[in-house]
């Protein structure tokens, strides 16, 4: 009698096996379809992340300072994280989709995310993680820079880190104007 019950159970299992496989495959397919169709970050908004667990795309330093960090959101909604706006600018200039990206920065006063293009930029802040010296705020600031100027200054090397390096090497502390290439001098006379 036991043999009949075991054999019947086994036959039912074998009979239902293809149906179970089809159900499992359908479930996996639906799950993958839901994930693929799930709305991404089409609006290119800043993305939450775990501080001290995410590294800067450019310099690989952990993002710890909630006053100077930046995010670049690509056209597909993917976020890239940076500890300093200078790192973001240097990294982004090498990307073919740079003009379609949206850049967010922490407000130096409130730590809130603000769009880099809408921020008022302060130059000369020695506390920035990489020493570039640019800080963003939504608050009105006297002699504020716009984001386009910050980008240009980064590209030509008009940053606090370069200013301090030139001073350290005994060269001229004259900074280039926008559009002018920086000249670094070691203090040696050349003929």
PyMOL commands that set and color helices and strands:
alter all, ss='L'
color gray80, all
select helices_A, chain A and resi 2-37+85-92+98-100+116-118+147-156+160-168
alter helices_A, ss='H'
color red, helices_A
select strands_A, chain A and resi 70-73+79-82+102-106+113-115+120-123+134-137
alter strands_A, ss='S'
color yellow, strands_A
deselect
rebuild
show_as cartoon
